[in-house]
């Protein structure tokens, strides 16, 4: 396993640069930056070094109220803009994002520790594509066509925006999650208040700024950066917020649901995952090994769709373990801004220690084939953890059942196809999965019977703007991306016109008088 040094690179934003760039605060309300008023501050930390790069004032309840007021004030104008007008604004938004792509990539890498090649080639292009998709989709918000279903009436369906949407995004993909929360909501005519994670607010602030630059009206997109307990819960419980959209852990999602349902809000939850990676004995072994390592290590494993449980049919099991471990050992850890870096740090030292705790406890009942430790040397100050492969664990063990959110892949054998699919479904989660086989009937059965919101065949991880993303079971409900996301962000209204012009209708006689 190779380490790339942490010597610093010219692409890395300096502390002074970050301080100047975000000197006006970590809130964005009614089209302009603002400072939080909670009286408490927080630091954005570069997880590759552990050094604070920017301190800012956290939002309190009053800041949330101001943001909701701004969104509420902007709603009448934005919701009545024509689909074409909203589409044009989103096309301009996509163009601004594309012009500023390098800036977004650098700040995303800085605050998250992602390798620059990942933010340049995955996070930022995906966000731009999302904006372009929803610019087009904004013109296609349609209900059912009109019809005379009763004989005496014409009915049709209107699809209308809900109002102010209060969204909460996680720290693992702050830019993409801001896009997933904001773009379908505003394309449908809603206005948004987004609370990003306190650890990673920078690109969400840039995203809102880019919306203003593109001509999206003030108040349509607002950002409040505060703690979940104060700003987040106040946003979810706010009486003027009509809908809550949350992405994060299942445990926190339950708390969000408690607050949202107490105020009878529309609710969308995208929660945890523990994606199975099922390799049948006729699979292309090389493709499966490469897919498993890439799928397990993307974003240092901090991805709710990451390949975390590889079930390999017994004839291929031992060779899969050997080859996957050998491939993991070639992965280069290092400075996110160094050209040769494959894998960056985890988001924080606390998250690294959490991942290490799972692996250390697993040593009592399983075998750590490779990894299982933090690197030393020049990387010692960062939140790094070596790519880790574990074998020999029980299906009911913690390492198999719990979401780890780190660069850890557990490999288990299975015998018949029935067993492989049963094991794949044997966790509380159901966000994503993959099946690996050359047999179309075998693969098709897996796609039918694995209970997950997305099932890949002979690949794992790729997502596209045109297709929905969301889970089954404890992974939540509702869809991000695609036109299916409009089901979350619109209300359906039935409109019925009388066609008879009769003052005395036959059905009135069931209430008064005689026929």
C-alpha positions in Angstrom: 0.0 0.0 0.0 1.4 3.4 -1.0 1.2 6.8 0.7 1.4 10.1 -1.1 2.9 12.9 1.0 1.0 15.8 2.5 3.4 18.5 1.5 0.7 20.9 0.3 -0.1 21.9 -3.3 -0.8 25.1 -5.1 -4.4 23.9 -5.8 -5.1 23.8 -2.0 -7.1 26.9 -0.9 -5.1 28.7 1.9 -6.6 29.6 5.2 -6.4 33.3 4.2 -8.2 32.6 0.9 -11.0 30.7 2.7 -11.3 33.4 5.3 -11.7 36.1 2.7 -14.0 34.1 0.5 -16.4 33.4 3.4 -15.8 36.5 5.5 -19.5 37.5 5.4 -20.7 34.5 7.2 -21.9 30.9 6.7 -25.6 31.8 6.2 -27.2 32.8 2.9 -30.6 34.4 3.3 -32.6 36.4 0.8 -29.9 36.5 -1.8 -27.0 37.6 0.4 -24.5 36.1 2.9 -25.0 36.7 6.6 -23.4 35.7 9.9 -25.1 33.4 12.4 -26.5 34.9 15.6 -26.5 31.9 17.9 -23.5 33.2 19.8 -21.5 30.0 19.1 -18.9 29.4 16.4 -17.7 26.3 14.5 -14.6 25.5 12.4 -14.3 23.9 9.0 -11.4 21.5 9.4 -9.2 20.1 6.6 -9.4 16.4 7.5 -6.2 15.6 5.7 -4.2 17.6 8.3 -6.6 18.2 11.2 -6.0 22.0 10.8 -8.9 24.4 11.1 -9.2 26.4 7.8 -12.2 28.6 8.6 -14.2 29.6 11.7 -17.8 30.9 11.4 -20.8 31.8 13.5 -23.5 29.1 13.7 -27.1 29.8 12.9 -29.6 29.9 15.7 -33.4 29.8 15.7 -33.7 33.5 14.7 -31.6 32.9 11.6 -33.8 29.9 10.6 -36.9 32.2 11.1 -35.4 34.8 8.8 -34.5 32.3 6.2 -38.0 30.8 6.3 -39.5 34.3 6.1 -37.4 35.0 3.0 -38.4 31.7 1.4 -42.1 32.4 2.2 -41.9 35.9 0.7 -40.3 34.5 -2.5 -42.8 31.7 -2.9 -45.7 33.6 -4.5 -43.6 35.0 -7.3 -41.5 31.9 -8.0 -44.4 29.5 -7.8 -46.4 31.4 -10.4 -43.5 31.9 -12.8 -44.1 29.9 -15.9 -42.3 26.5 -16.4 -40.4 28.2 -19.1 -39.2 31.0 -16.9 -38.1 28.6 -14.2 -36.4 26.4 -16.8 -34.4 29.4 -18.2 -33.2 30.3 -14.7 -32.0 26.8 -14.1 -30.3 26.7 -17.5 -28.4 29.8 -16.4 -27.7 28.2 -13.1 -26.1 25.2 -14.8 -24.0 27.5 -16.9 -22.7 29.4 -13.8 -21.9 26.1 -12.1 -20.0 24.9 -15.2 -18.0 28.2 -15.3 -17.1 27.9 -11.6 -16.5 24.1 -11.7 -12.8 24.3 -10.5 -13.7 26.5 -7.6 -16.4 24.1 -6.5 -14.0 21.1 -6.9 -11.2 22.8 -4.8 -13.5 23.8 -1.9 -15.2 20.4 -1.9 -11.9 18.7 -1.7 -10.7 21.0 1.1 -13.6 20.6 3.4 -14.2 16.9 2.8 -10.8 15.5 2.1 -11.9 14.1 -1.2 -9.1 13.5 -3.8 -9.3 16.4 -6.3 -9.7 13.9 -9.2 -13.0 12.7 -7.5 -14.5 16.1 -7.1 -13.4 17.2 -10.6 -14.7 14.0 -12.3 -17.6 13.0 -10.1 -19.0 15.4 -7.6 -18.9 18.6 -9.7 -19.9 17.2 -13.1 -22.7 15.3 -11.5 -24.0 18.5 -9.9 -23.8 20.4 -13.2 -25.6 17.6 -15.0 -28.4 17.6 -12.3 -28.9 21.3 -12.9 -29.1 20.8 -16.6 -31.6 17.9 -16.2 -33.9 19.8 -13.9 -33.8 22.8 -16.2 -35.4 20.7 -18.8 -37.7 18.8 -16.4 -39.1 22.1 -15.1 -41.1 22.3 -18.4 -42.7 18.9 -17.9 -44.7 19.1 -14.7 -47.8 17.5 -15.9 -51.0 16.0 -14.4 -53.4 13.6 -16.1 -55.2 14.7 -19.2 -58.8 15.9 -18.9 -61.6 13.4 -19.1 -65.4 12.9 -18.4 -65.2 10.3 -15.7 -68.7 10.8 -14.2 -70.4 11.7 -17.5 -71.7 15.0 -16.1 -68.3 16.5 -15.3 -64.9 17.1 -16.8 -62.0 16.3 -14.4 -58.3 17.1 -14.6 -55.3 17.1 -12.3 -53.1 20.0 -11.4 -49.6 19.5 -10.1 -48.7 22.4 -7.7 -45.7 23.3 -5.6 -46.0 22.7 -1.9 -44.5 25.8 -0.5 -41.3 26.3 1.6 -39.2 23.2 1.8 -36.9 22.7 4.8 -34.0 20.4 3.8 -31.1 18.9 5.8 -28.1 17.6 4.0 -25.2 15.4 5.2 -21.4 15.9 5.2 -20.4 13.1 2.8 -21.4 14.7 -0.5 -22.2 18.3 0.5 -22.3 19.8 -3.0 -24.3 16.9 -4.6 -26.7 16.7 -1.7 -27.3 20.5 -1.9 -28.2 20.0 -5.6 -30.4 16.9 -5.0 -32.3 18.8 -2.3 -32.6 22.2 -4.0 -32.9 21.5 -7.8 -36.1 19.4 -7.9 -37.8 21.6 -5.3 -37.2 24.9 -7.1 -37.8 23.4 -10.5 -41.3 22.5 -9.2 -41.9 26.0 -8.0 -41.0 25.7 -4.3 -38.6 27.8 -2.3 -36.0 26.2 -0.1 -34.1 26.6 3.2 -31.2 24.1 3.3 -29.2 23.3 6.4 -25.9 21.7 5.4 -23.7 19.8 7.9 -21.7 22.1 10.1 -18.5 20.3 9.0 -19.0 21.1 5.3 -21.0 24.2 4.6 -18.6 25.9 2.0 -19.9 24.5 -1.3 -23.6 24.8 -0.2 -22.9 28.5 0.3 -21.2 28.7 -3.1 -24.2 26.9 -4.6 -26.7 29.4 -3.3 -24.4 32.3 -4.4 -24.3 30.7 -7.9 -28.1 30.6 -8.0 -28.3 34.3 -7.3 -25.6 35.0 -9.9 -27.8 33.1 -12.4 -30.8 35.3 -11.7 -32.8 32.9 -9.4 -34.8 35.4 -7.3 -33.7 36.3 -3.8 -35.2 34.1 -1.2 -35.8 31.1 -3.5 -32.6 29.4 -2.2 -31.5 30.0 1.4 -28.8 28.4 3.5 -28.6 28.2 7.3 -25.6 26.5 8.9 -26.2 25.5 12.4 -26.3 22.4 14.6 -28.9 19.7 14.1 -30.3 20.1 17.6 -30.9 23.9 17.3 -31.1 25.0 13.7 -32.1 21.6 12.2 -34.9 20.8 14.7 -36.2 24.3 14.5 -36.3 24.2 10.7 -38.2 20.8 10.7 -40.7 22.0 13.3 -41.3 25.4 11.8 -45.0 26.0 11.1 -44.3 27.8 7.8 -42.2 24.9 6.4 -44.6 22.7 4.4 -42.1 19.8 3.7 -39.0 18.3 5.2 -36.4 16.5 3.1 -33.6 14.8 5.0 -30.6 12.8 4.1 -28.5 11.2 6.8 -28.4 8.3 9.3 -31.5 6.2 10.1 -31.2 7.1 13.7 -31.4 10.8 13.1 -34.0 10.2 10.4 -36.3 8.8 13.1 -36.0 12.0 15.1 -36.7 14.1 12.0 -39.8 12.0 11.3 -41.0 12.5 14.9 -40.8 16.3 14.6 -42.1 16.5 11.0 -45.1 14.3 11.6 -46.1 16.2 14.7 -46.7 19.2 12.5 -48.2 17.1 9.6 -45.6 17.9 7.1 -44.7 16.2 3.8 -41.6 14.1 4.5 -38.9 12.6 2.4 -36.1 10.5 4.0 -33.0 9.1 2.4 -31.3 7.2 5.2 -28.5 4.7 5.8 -27.5 1.7 3.7 -25.5 -1.5 3.8 -25.3 -2.4 0.2 -24.8 -6.1 -0.8 -22.5 -7.0 -3.6 -23.6 -10.5 -4.8 -21.1 -12.4 -7.0 -22.5 -15.6 -8.6 -20.1 -18.4 -9.7 -20.4 -17.5 -13.4 -19.4 -13.9 -12.9 -16.4 -12.2 -14.5 -14.1 -12.4 -11.5 -11.7 -9.6 -12.6 -14.7 -7.3 -13.2 -16.2 -8.2 -9.8 -13.0 -7.6 -7.9 -12.4 -4.2 -9.5 -16.1 -3.3 -9.0 -16.0 -4.3 -5.4 -12.9 -2.4 -4.5 -14.0 0.7 -6.3 -17.5 0.4 -4.9 -16.2 0.0 -1.4 -13.7 2.7 -1.4 -15.4 5.6 -3.3 -15.4 8.7 -1.1 -13.3 6.6 1.4 -16.4 4.4 1.9 -18.5 7.3 3.2 -21.3 6.6 0.8 -24.6 5.1 1.7 -24.6 3.0 -1.5 -21.0 1.8 -1.1 -20.4 -1.9 -1.5 -20.0 -3.0 2.0 -21.1 -6.7 2.0 -19.6 -8.9 -0.7 -21.4 -12.3 -1.0 -19.3 -14.5 -3.2 -20.4 -18.0 -4.3 -18.1 -20.5 -2.8 -16.2 -21.6 -6.0 -14.9 -18.0 -6.4 -14.7 -17.0 -2.8 -11.1 -17.6 -1.9 -9.7 -16.2 -5.1 -12.0 -13.1 -4.8 -10.7 -12.5 -1.3 -7.0 -12.8 -2.4 -7.4 -10.6 -5.5 -9.6 -7.9 -3.8 -7.1 -7.7 -0.9 -4.2 -7.4 -3.4 -5.9 -4.6 -5.3 -6.7 -2.7 -2.1 -3.0 -2.8 -1.3 -2.2 -0.8 -4.5 -4.5 2.1 -3.5 -2.5 5.3 -2.8 -3.5 7.3 0.3 -2.4 10.9 0.4 -3.0 14.6 0.1 -6.3 15.2 -1.6 -4.7 17.8 -3.9 -1.7 15.6 -4.9 -2.1 14.2 -8.4 -1.3 10.6 -7.4 -3.8 10.3 -4.6 -6.5 7.7 -4.9 -7.9 7.8 -1.4 -8.3 10.7 1.0 -9.0 10.8 4.7 -12.3 10.3 6.4 -14.3 13.4 7.3 -12.9 13.7 10.8 -10.7 12.0 13.4 -13.9 11.1 15.3 -15.2 9.2 12.2 -11.9 7.5 11.7 -11.9 6.3 15.3 -15.5 5.1 14.8 -14.5 3.0 11.8 -11.4 1.7 13.6 -13.7 0.6 16.5 -15.8 -1.5 14.2 -12.7 -3.2 12.8 -11.0 -3.7 16.1 -14.1 -5.4 17.6 -14.4 -7.6 14.5 -10.9 -9.1 15.2 -12.5 -11.1 17.9 -14.6 -13.1 15.5 -13.3 -12.4 11.9 -10.0 -12.1 10.0 -8.6 -8.8 8.9 -7.1 -9.7 5.5 -5.6 -6.3 4.7 -5.7 -2.8 6.2 -7.3 -2.4 9.6 -5.1 0.5 10.7 -4.3 4.2 10.2 -1.2 5.0 8.2 1.8 6.6 9.9 4.4 8.9 8.5 3.4 12.1 6.8 -0.3 11.2 7.0 -0.4 10.6 10.7 -2.0 14.0 11.4 -4.9 13.4 9.1 -8.0 11.3 9.5 -6.8 8.5 7.3 -7.6 4.8 7.5 -6.2 2.1 5.2 -8.5 0.2 2.9 -9.7 -2.8 4.8 -11.0 -6.2 3.8 -12.5 -8.6 6.4 -13.3 -12.3 5.9 -14.8 -15.0 8.1 -17.5 -12.8 9.8 -20.9 -14.2 10.8 -24.0 -12.9 9.0 -25.4 -11.7 12.3 -22.2 -9.9 13.4 -21.9 -6.2 13.9 -19.5 -5.7 11.0 -22.0 -7.2 8.6 -25.2 -5.7 10.0 -24.2 -2.1 10.9 -23.4 0.8 8.6 -19.7 1.6 9.1 -19.2 4.5 6.7 -15.6 3.9 6.0 -13.2 2.0 3.6 -14.2 -1.4 4.8 -15.4 -4.4 2.8 -16.6 -7.6 4.4 -16.6 -10.7 2.2 -18.8 -13.8 3.0 -19.3 -17.0 1.0 -22.6 -18.5 -0.1 -23.7 -21.7 -1.8 -26.9 -21.7 -3.7 -28.6 -18.7 -5.4 -31.4 -18.8 -2.9 -29.0 -18.4 0.0 -27.1 -15.5 -1.8 -30.3 -13.5 -2.3 -31.5 -14.3 1.2 -28.3 -13.0 2.8 -28.4 -9.9 0.6 -31.8 -9.0 2.0 -30.8 -9.9 5.6 -30.1 -6.4 7.0 -32.5 -3.6 8.0 -31.4 -1.5 5.0 -32.5 -1.4 1.4 -30.9 1.4 -0.5 -28.7 -0.2 -3.1 -27.2 -3.5 -4.2 -25.5 -5.2 -7.1 -25.5 -8.6 -8.8 -22.7 -10.0 -10.8 -23.4 -12.8 -13.3 -23.1 -13.6 -17.1 -26.5 -15.3 -16.9 -29.3 -12.8 -17.8 -32.0 -14.9 -16.1 -29.9 -15.2 -12.9 -29.2 -11.5 -12.9 -32.8 -10.7 -13.6 -34.0 -12.8 -10.7 -31.6 -10.9 -8.4 -32.9 -7.5 -9.6 -36.5 -8.7 -8.8 -35.8 -10.3 -5.4 -33.2 -8.1 -3.8 -35.1 -5.4 -1.8 -33.3 -2.2 -2.6 -34.1 1.1 -4.3 -31.4 0.5 -6.9 -29.9 -2.8 -8.1 -27.0 -2.7 -10.5 -26.0 -5.6 -12.7 -22.2 -6.1 -13.3 -21.4 -2.6 -11.9 -21.8 -0.8 -8.6 -22.1 3.0 -7.9 -22.9 4.9 -11.1 -25.9 7.2 -10.9 -27.6 9.3 -13.5 -29.8 12.3 -13.3 -32.6 10.7 -15.3 -33.1 7.8 -12.9 -34.5 7.9 -9.3 -32.5 7.4 -6.1 -34.1 6.2 -2.8 -34.5 3.3 -0.5 -36.6 0.5 0.9 -37.0 -0.5 4.5 -34.9 1.4 7.0 -33.2 3.3 4.2 -36.1 5.6 4.0 -38.7 6.6 1.4 -39.1 9.0 -1.4 -36.9 9.7 -4.4 -34.1 12.1 -5.3 -33.2 12.9 -8.9 -35.2 12.2 -12.0 -38.7 13.2 -12.7 -39.9 10.9 -10.0 -38.5 13.4 -7.5 -41.4 15.7 -8.4 -43.7 13.3 -6.6 -42.1 14.5 -3.4 -42.1 18.2 -4.2 -45.6 18.7 -5.7 -49.2 18.4 -4.5 -51.8 16.8 -6.7 -55.1 18.7 -7.0 -58.2 17.3 -8.6 -60.3 19.9 -10.5 -63.9 19.0 -11.5 -66.1 21.1 -13.8 -69.9 20.6 -14.1 -70.9 20.1 -17.7 -74.7 20.2 -17.3 -75.4 23.8 -16.2 -78.4 22.3 -14.3 -79.4 24.1 -11.1 -81.2 21.1 -9.7 -79.0 18.0 -10.0 -80.3 14.5 -9.6 -77.9 13.7 -6.7 -79.4 16.7 -4.7 -82.5 14.6 -4.1 -80.5 12.2 -1.9 -80.1 15.1 0.5 -83.5 16.9 0.3 -86.8 16.6 -1.6 -88.0 13.9 -3.9 -87.3 12.9 -7.5 
